[in-house]
Amino acid sequence: MPDAKQERDHVLGAGRMETQEVLRNWWVVNAEAESKRDDYLKPEYLSAYARKLRPLELVEIRKDDGTYWGLFLVLAVDRTYARLHPIIEHNLTTRDVSQTQAARYIYAWKGPTKKHCIIRTSDSAIVHEGGQTKEEAVQWLNENEKVLG
């Protein structure tokens, strides 16, 4: 006769399931447009924030210019370093990023800090930043293009 203990299906024990908010944080990094993927994999990249991180948390990295988005798993942390492992990564080209260089000024989303911007194509200088919407930034350009020259 088989042992009753051996016939039972394995079930998850009490206290082993929680919402993700209870068990981990999901961090978001607004990386500079000049940064590179290899930078994110260097343990010192997040050194200023390493004390906040815990293993198995998630770090979302998105470049200010919108050309990269990645999701990373925190593998190890110490006071001055965090080792990340890429889970999902995408190099992106948006319509706004790939606009023709024939235009003297273009619109671009530059992340949550600079927001909706107008950029001079000749030298890539930002001539207007902080617009709350794309429409607001484009309206600013329409109103100021003659002054800009």
PyRosetta script that sets phi, psi and omega in degrees:
from pyrosetta import init, pose_from_sequence

init()
pose = pose_from_sequence("MPDAKQERDHVLGAGRMETQEVLRNWWVVNAEAESKRDDYLKPEYLSAYARKLRPLELVEIRKDDGTYWGLFLVLAVDRTYARLHPIIEHNLTTRDVSQTQAARYIYAWKGPTKKHCIIRTSDSAIVHEGGQTKEEAVQWLNENEKVLG")
pose.set_psi(1, 126.8)
pose.set_omega(1, -177.6)
pose.set_phi(2, -68.4)
pose.set_psi(2, 148.8)
pose.set_omega(2, 178.2)
pose.set_phi(3, -68.0)
pose.set_psi(3, 132.1)
pose.set_omega(3, -178.0)
pose.set_phi(4, -63.0)
pose.set_psi(4, -32.0)
pose.set_omega(4, 179.0)
pose.set_phi(5, -64.2)
pose.set_psi(5, -38.9)
pose.set_omega(5, -177.9)
pose.set_phi(6, -72.4)
pose.set_psi(6, -25.7)
pose.set_omega(6, -176.6)
pose.set_phi(7, -81.3)
pose.set_psi(7, -18.6)
pose.set_omega(7, -178.3)
pose.set_phi(8, -69.0)
pose.set_psi(8, 141.5)
pose.set_omega(8, 173.3)
pose.set_phi(9, -72.1)
pose.set_psi(9, 147.5)
pose.set_omega(9, 177.1)
pose.set_phi(10, -74.5)
pose.set_psi(10, 130.0)
pose.set_omega(10, 178.5)
pose.set_phi(11, -123.9)
pose.set_psi(11, 152.6)
pose.set_omega(11, 179.9)
pose.set_phi(12, -68.3)
pose.set_psi(12, 132.0)
pose.set_omega(12, -178.1)
pose.set_phi(13, -73.4)
pose.set_psi(13, 162.3)
pose.set_omega(13, 179.9)
pose.set_phi(14, -61.8)
pose.set_psi(14, 144.2)
pose.set_omega(14, 176.6)
pose.set_phi(15, 79.3)
pose.set_psi(15, 9.8)
pose.set_omega(15, -178.4)
pose.set_phi(16, -103.7)
pose.set_psi(16, 7.6)
pose.set_omega(16, 178.7)
pose.set_phi(17, -138.3)
pose.set_psi(17, 128.2)
pose.set_omega(17, 179.2)
pose.set_phi(18, -143.1)
pose.set_psi(18, 168.9)
pose.set_omega(18, 173.2)
pose.set_phi(19, -70.3)
pose.set_psi(19, 154.9)
pose.set_omega(19, -178.2)
pose.set_phi(20, -61.8)
pose.set_psi(20, -29.4)
pose.set_omega(20, 179.7)
pose.set_phi(21, -63.3)
pose.set_psi(21, -31.0)
pose.set_omega(21, 179.8)
pose.set_phi(22, -76.4)
pose.set_psi(22, -38.3)
pose.set_omega(22, -171.3)
pose.set_phi(23, -91.5)
pose.set_psi(23, -24.0)
pose.set_omega(23, -176.4)
pose.set_phi(24, -159.4)
pose.set_psi(24, 165.2)
pose.set_omega(24, 173.5)
pose.set_phi(25, -103.1)
pose.set_psi(25, 155.5)
pose.set_omega(25, 173.3)
pose.set_phi(26, -120.1)
pose.set_psi(26, 105.6)
pose.set_omega(26, -176.1)
pose.set_phi(27, -90.7)
pose.set_psi(27, 148.8)
pose.set_omega(27, 178.0)
pose.set_phi(28, -123.5)
pose.set_psi(28, 125.4)
pose.set_omega(28, 178.9)
pose.set_phi(29, -108.1)
pose.set_psi(29, 126.8)
pose.set_omega(29, 173.0)
pose.set_phi(30, -98.0)
pose.set_psi(30, 91.1)
pose.set_omega(30, -174.6)
pose.set_phi(31, -77.8)
pose.set_psi(31, 148.6)
pose.set_omega(31, 176.8)
pose.set_phi(32, -63.3)
pose.set_psi(32, 149.9)
pose.set_omega(32, -178.9)
pose.set_phi(33, -60.5)
pose.set_psi(33, -28.0)
pose.set_omega(33, -177.3)
pose.set_phi(34, -79.8)
pose.set_psi(34, -12.3)
pose.set_omega(34, -177.0)
pose.set_phi(35, -69.1)
pose.set_psi(35, 159.4)
pose.set_omega(35, -178.1)
pose.set_phi(36, -124.8)
pose.set_psi(36, 158.0)
pose.set_omega(36, -179.5)
pose.set_phi(37, -54.9)
pose.set_psi(37, -41.9)
pose.set_omega(37, -179.4)
pose.set_phi(38, -60.4)
pose.set_psi(38, -29.6)
pose.set_omega(38, 177.5)
pose.set_phi(39, -61.1)
pose.set_psi(39, -42.1)
pose.set_omega(39, -175.5)
pose.set_phi(40, -65.5)
pose.set_psi(40, -25.9)
pose.set_omega(40, -178.1)
pose.set_phi(41, -87.4)
pose.set_psi(41, -7.7)
pose.set_omega(41, 176.6)
pose.set_phi(42, -76.9)
pose.set_psi(42, 128.5)
pose.set_omega(42, -177.6)
pose.set_phi(43, -55.5)
pose.set_psi(43, -28.8)
pose.set_omega(43, -178.2)
pose.set_phi(44, -81.1)
pose.set_psi(44, -9.4)
pose.set_omega(44, -176.6)
pose.set_phi(45, -55.4)
pose.set_psi(45, -42.5)
pose.set_omega(45, -178.7)
pose.set_phi(46, -101.5)
pose.set_psi(46, 25.0)
pose.set_omega(46, -174.5)
pose.set_phi(47, -56.9)
pose.set_psi(47, -35.1)
pose.set_omega(47, -179.4)
pose.set_phi(48, -70.0)
pose.set_psi(48, -16.8)
pose.set_omega(48, -176.5)
pose.set_phi(49, -118.5)
pose.set_psi(49, -0.1)
pose.set_omega(49, -172.5)
pose.set_phi(50, -56.9)
pose.set_psi(50, -34.5)
pose.set_omega(50, -178.4)
pose.set_phi(51, -63.7)
pose.set_psi(51, -22.8)
pose.set_omega(51, -179.6)
pose.set_phi(52, -83.0)
pose.set_psi(52, -21.6)
pose.set_omega(52, -172.0)
pose.set_phi(53, -87.0)
pose.set_psi(53, 153.7)
pose.set_omega(53, 174.2)
pose.set_phi(54, -132.0)
pose.set_psi(54, 150.0)
pose.set_omega(54, 176.7)
pose.set_phi(55, -54.8)
pose.set_psi(55, 145.4)
pose.set_omega(55, 179.2)
pose.set_phi(56, 75.3)
pose.set_psi(56, 6.6)
pose.set_omega(56, 172.0)
pose.set_phi(57, -81.3)
pose.set_psi(57, 166.5)
pose.set_omega(57, -178.9)
pose.set_phi(58, -107.9)
pose.set_psi(58, 142.0)
pose.set_omega(58, 175.7)
pose.set_phi(59, -126.5)
pose.set_psi(59, 118.4)
pose.set_omega(59, 175.8)
pose.set_phi(60, -95.9)
pose.set_psi(60, 126.8)
pose.set_omega(60, 179.5)
pose.set_phi(61, -117.2)
pose.set_psi(61, 125.8)
pose.set_omega(61, 178.3)
pose.set_phi(62, -133.7)
pose.set_psi(62, 131.4)
pose.set_omega(62, -179.3)
pose.set_phi(63, -77.7)
pose.set_psi(63, 145.7)
pose.set_omega(63, -179.3)
pose.set_phi(64, -55.0)
pose.set_psi(64, -34.0)
pose.set_omega(64, -177.1)
pose.set_phi(65, -85.9)
pose.set_psi(65, 1.7)
pose.set_omega(65, 175.9)
pose.set_phi(66, 79.1)
pose.set_psi(66, 9.7)
pose.set_omega(66, -175.1)
pose.set_phi(67, -91.7)
pose.set_psi(67, -2.2)
pose.set_omega(67, -179.8)
pose.set_phi(68, -149.4)
pose.set_psi(68, 140.4)
pose.set_omega(68, 171.4)
pose.set_phi(69, -142.2)
pose.set_psi(69, 133.6)
pose.set_omega(69, 178.9)
pose.set_phi(70, -146.9)
pose.set_psi(70, 151.5)
pose.set_omega(70, 176.0)
pose.set_phi(71, -118.6)
pose.set_psi(71, 127.8)
pose.set_omega(71, -174.9)
pose.set_phi(72, -124.8)
pose.set_psi(72, 149.3)
pose.set_omega(72, 175.6)
pose.set_phi(73, -102.6)
pose.set_psi(73, 132.6)
pose.set_omega(73, 176.8)
pose.set_phi(74, -77.7)
pose.set_psi(74, 119.7)
pose.set_omega(74, 179.7)
pose.set_phi(75, -93.4)
pose.set_psi(75, -40.8)
pose.set_omega(75, -177.6)
pose.set_phi(76, -153.1)
pose.set_psi(76, 149.0)
pose.set_omega(76, 178.0)
pose.set_phi(77, -141.2)
pose.set_psi(77, 155.5)
pose.set_omega(77, 172.0)
pose.set_phi(78, -145.7)
pose.set_psi(78, -174.9)
pose.set_omega(78, -178.1)
pose.set_phi(79, -57.9)
pose.set_psi(79, -35.1)
pose.set_omega(79, -172.2)
pose.set_phi(80, -123.2)
pose.set_psi(80, 13.5)
pose.set_omega(80, 177.5)
pose.set_phi(81, -153.1)
pose.set_psi(81, 159.0)
pose.set_omega(81, 173.9)
pose.set_phi(82, -144.0)
pose.set_psi(82, 126.6)
pose.set_omega(82, 178.6)
pose.set_phi(83, -97.4)
pose.set_psi(83, 123.6)
pose.set_omega(83, -177.5)
pose.set_phi(84, -110.3)
pose.set_psi(84, 151.9)
pose.set_omega(84, 175.0)
pose.set_phi(85, -125.1)
pose.set_psi(85, 125.1)
pose.set_omega(85, -178.8)
pose.set_phi(86, -68.7)
pose.set_psi(86, 136.8)
pose.set_omega(86, 176.7)
pose.set_phi(87, -108.4)
pose.set_psi(87, -52.2)
pose.set_omega(87, 179.2)
pose.set_phi(88, -136.7)
pose.set_psi(88, 136.0)
pose.set_omega(88, 177.4)
pose.set_phi(89, -141.0)
pose.set_psi(89, 145.4)
pose.set_omega(89, 177.2)
pose.set_phi(90, -142.8)
pose.set_psi(90, 128.0)
pose.set_omega(90, 167.8)
pose.set_phi(91, -89.9)
pose.set_psi(91, 128.0)
pose.set_omega(91, -171.6)
pose.set_phi(92, -115.6)
pose.set_psi(92, 148.4)
pose.set_omega(92, 169.9)
pose.set_phi(93, -132.0)
pose.set_psi(93, 109.6)
pose.set_omega(93, 179.2)
pose.set_phi(94, -92.9)
pose.set_psi(94, 163.1)
pose.set_omega(94, 175.9)
pose.set_phi(95, -56.5)
pose.set_psi(95, -39.0)
pose.set_omega(95, -178.0)
pose.set_phi(96, -69.0)
pose.set_psi(96, -37.4)
pose.set_omega(96, 179.6)
pose.set_phi(97, -70.3)
pose.set_psi(97, -34.4)
pose.set_omega(97, -173.9)
pose.set_phi(98, -97.8)
pose.set_psi(98, 17.9)
pose.set_omega(98, 179.5)
pose.set_phi(99, -59.8)
pose.set_psi(99, 154.2)
pose.set_omega(99, -178.7)
pose.set_phi(100, -61.4)
pose.set_psi(100, 142.3)
pose.set_omega(100, 177.9)
pose.set_phi(101, -77.4)
pose.set_psi(101, -3.1)
pose.set_omega(101, 177.4)
pose.set_phi(102, -68.3)
pose.set_psi(102, -26.1)
pose.set_omega(102, 178.9)
pose.set_phi(103, -71.7)
pose.set_psi(103, 143.3)
pose.set_omega(103, 178.8)
pose.set_phi(104, -76.8)
pose.set_psi(104, -31.2)
pose.set_omega(104, 178.8)
pose.set_phi(105, -135.0)
pose.set_psi(105, 141.8)
pose.set_omega(105, 176.6)
pose.set_phi(106, -130.9)
pose.set_psi(106, 157.5)
pose.set_omega(106, 173.8)
pose.set_phi(107, -90.1)
pose.set_psi(107, 145.5)
pose.set_omega(107, 173.4)
pose.set_phi(108, -154.0)
pose.set_psi(108, 141.2)
pose.set_omega(108, 170.6)
pose.set_phi(109, -80.6)
pose.set_psi(109, 124.2)
pose.set_omega(109, -176.9)
pose.set_phi(110, -115.5)
pose.set_psi(110, 29.6)
pose.set_omega(110, 174.5)
pose.set_phi(111, 90.4)
pose.set_psi(111, 174.9)
pose.set_omega(111, -173.6)
pose.set_phi(112, -68.5)
pose.set_psi(112, -13.1)
pose.set_omega(112, 178.8)
pose.set_phi(113, -87.8)
pose.set_psi(113, -54.9)
pose.set_omega(113, -178.9)
pose.set_phi(114, -86.4)
pose.set_psi(114, -22.0)
pose.set_omega(114, 175.8)
pose.set_phi(115, 62.4)
pose.set_psi(115, -138.8)
pose.set_omega(115, -176.0)
pose.set_phi(116, -81.7)
pose.set_psi(116, 121.1)
pose.set_omega(116, -171.7)
pose.set_phi(117, -124.4)
pose.set_psi(117, 160.3)
pose.set_omega(117, 169.7)
pose.set_phi(118, -115.5)
pose.set_psi(118, 130.3)
pose.set_omega(118, -174.3)
pose.set_phi(119, -122.4)
pose.set_psi(119, 135.1)
pose.set_omega(119, 174.1)
pose.set_phi(120, -79.0)
pose.set_psi(120, 124.9)
pose.set_omega(120, -174.2)
pose.set_phi(121, -73.2)
pose.set_psi(121, -25.7)
pose.set_omega(121, -175.9)
pose.set_phi(122, -64.9)
pose.set_psi(122, -34.7)
pose.set_omega(122, -178.5)
pose.set_phi(123, -134.0)
pose.set_psi(123, 7.5)
pose.set_omega(123, 179.4)
pose.set_phi(124, 62.0)
pose.set_psi(124, 22.4)
pose.set_omega(124, 178.8)
pose.set_phi(125, -78.3)
pose.set_psi(125, 138.8)
pose.set_omega(125, 175.1)
pose.set_phi(126, -81.3)
pose.set_psi(126, 118.8)
pose.set_omega(126, -179.2)
pose.set_phi(127, -99.3)
pose.set_psi(127, -15.8)
pose.set_omega(127, 175.8)
pose.set_phi(128, -151.4)
pose.set_psi(128, 132.6)
pose.set_omega(128, 177.9)
pose.set_phi(129, -139.5)
pose.set_psi(129, 164.8)
pose.set_omega(129, 175.3)
pose.set_phi(130, 89.8)
pose.set_psi(130, 8.0)
pose.set_omega(130, 176.8)
pose.set_phi(131, -62.0)
pose.set_psi(131, 139.2)
pose.set_omega(131, -178.9)
pose.set_phi(132, -76.0)
pose.set_psi(132, -25.8)
pose.set_omega(132, 178.4)
pose.set_phi(133, -139.9)
pose.set_psi(133, 163.5)
pose.set_omega(133, 175.7)
pose.set_phi(134, -62.2)
pose.set_psi(134, -43.2)
pose.set_omega(134, -179.0)
pose.set_phi(135, -58.8)
pose.set_psi(135, -40.2)
pose.set_omega(135, 178.9)
pose.set_phi(136, -63.8)
pose.set_psi(136, -43.0)
pose.set_omega(136, 179.7)
pose.set_phi(137, -65.7)
pose.set_psi(137, -42.8)
pose.set_omega(137, 179.3)
pose.set_phi(138, -66.7)
pose.set_psi(138, -37.6)
pose.set_omega(138, 176.4)
pose.set_phi(139, -62.9)
pose.set_psi(139, -41.6)
pose.set_omega(139, 177.1)
pose.set_phi(140, -58.7)
pose.set_psi(140, -43.9)
pose.set_omega(140, 178.5)
pose.set_phi(141, -61.5)
pose.set_psi(141, -45.8)
pose.set_omega(141, -179.7)
pose.set_phi(142, -59.9)
pose.set_psi(142, -37.1)
pose.set_omega(142, -179.3)
pose.set_phi(143, -78.5)
pose.set_psi(143, -22.6)
pose.set_omega(143, -173.7)
pose.set_phi(144, -116.1)
pose.set_psi(144, 0.1)
pose.set_omega(144, -174.7)
pose.set_phi(145, -61.9)
pose.set_psi(145, -36.3)
pose.set_omega(145, 179.0)
pose.set_phi(146, -66.9)
pose.set_psi(146, -38.0)
pose.set_omega(146, 179.1)
pose.set_phi(147, -68.1)
pose.set_psi(147, -37.8)
pose.set_omega(147, -178.5)
pose.set_phi(148, -68.3)
pose.set_psi(148, -27.1)
pose.set_omega(148, 178.7)
pose.set_phi(149, 86.9)
pose.dump_pdb("model.pdb")
